[in-house]
Amino acid sequence: MLLKLFILFVVLPVLDLWLLIKVGKAIGTWPAIIVILGTGVFGAGLVKVQGLFLFNKIRIELIRGRMPTQELISGLCVLVGGILLITPGIITDLAGLILLIPPTRLLVVEVFGRWLRKRFELGDFFINHLSRGREKADDDEF
């Protein structure tokens, strides 16, 4: 787990900065800055549109009495994609766009859904239906 956090918070930003410097040298500083700002603005608009779309799909599924599992995972992808697009860098921008563009996001949702299903089947996750406060209250009564 520590290695994954190290890669996420140290290695990835260093690679992103290195790549940004290389691109800046290749196309110029201002064009590189404009590309980074442009992806941020484009991503913010896409997050808004996709977020509202998914919100409506979730609402419709709940009204129909169905659990909106795919839509909730898609919503998580949109949230993470938006965060990645706000973060300056080329690698994070590409990852953010992959999570925001519907066709590629559907692939990510499908893979993540299969991974999550397998984890539940293996017993790596469990759901505790009682809240901590409720358990404590029950113990105090006896």
N, C-alpha and C positions, 0 to 999 in steps of 0.2 A: 504494500500500500504506500509506503514511504517513497519508493522508487517512482510510482505513478504520480504522486504529488510533486516530486522533484522535476519530473519531465514536464508536467503541466505548468508549473509556476516558475521554473528556471530555464529549462532547455527550450521549450516552445517560444517564450518571449525573446530569448537570445537569437534563435533561428529567424524569427519574424523580423527582428531589428536588423539582422545581417542581410536578409533578403530585401528589406526596404532600402537599406543603404545601397545595395547592388543595383536595384531598379532605379533609385535616385541618380546614381552615377550614369546609368545607361540612358535614361530619358530626360534627366534634369531634375533638379530639386522641386521646382514649382509644379511641373506636370505630375510628379509622384505624389505631392501633397494634394493636388486636385483630385487624383484618382482615389486616394484614401478618403478624402472628404466626400467625394461623389458616391462611393460605395456606402458610406455612412448615411447620407441623405436618402439614397435609393433604398437601402435596407430599412430605414425608419418608416418610409412609406409602405414598403412591402409588409413589414411587421404589423402596421396598422390595418391594412387591408386583410391580410391573412388572419390576424387576430380576431377581427370582427366577424369574418366568415366562419371561423371555427367556433366562436362564441355562439353564433346562431345555430350551427350544426349540433353543438352540445345541448343547447336549449331544446331543440326539436327532438333529439334522442331522449332526453329526460322526460319531455311531455309524452312521448310514446311509451314510456315506461322501460326503456332500454338503457343499459349502462353504456355510456359513450367512450369506451376504452380507447379505440383508435383515435378519436378526436382529442381525448385528453393527452395521449402521447404526442400527437401532432402539435397540440398547444405547447407542450413542453419543448418540442423541437423549435417552434417559432420563438419562444422566450429565449432559449439558449442561442439560437441564430441571431436574434437581435442584439444580445449581449456581445456576441463575437464580432458583429459588424461595428459596434460602438468602439470596440478595442482596436486601436490603430495597428495595422499590420496586414500583410498580404495573405499569409497563411490563415489567420483568423478570419479575414474577409471571405476567403474562398470557403472555409468551413461554414461560416454563417450563411453564405448564399446557398450552399448545398442544403442546409436545414430549412431555408425559407422558400425555395422554389418548389412548388407542389410535386412535380414528378420525382425529383430526387428525394424530397422529404418523405414521400410514400415508401420509397425503398428503405430509408433509414428507419421509419416507423415499423415496417415489416420485420427487419432484422432485429431491432430492439424488442419488438413484441415476442418474437421467437425466443430470444435470449431470456427475457423475463419469464415466459411460460416455462422454459426449461429449469430456471432457478426455483420456481414454485414447485415443480414436479420433483426436483431433487431435495426439496425441503430446506433450501438455503434461506428462504423467506417464510415467515409465518405472520398471521394476522391475529393480534390480541384484541378481542372484542370488548374487553373490560378496560375502562380507563383507570389510571393509577388512583385518582381521587375516589372513585367508586369502590375500588378494592379496599382502600384504607377505611372508608366509611363503614363497609360491611364488617371489617375486622373489629372496629371500635364498638359495634353493637353487641358483640358477644363478650 
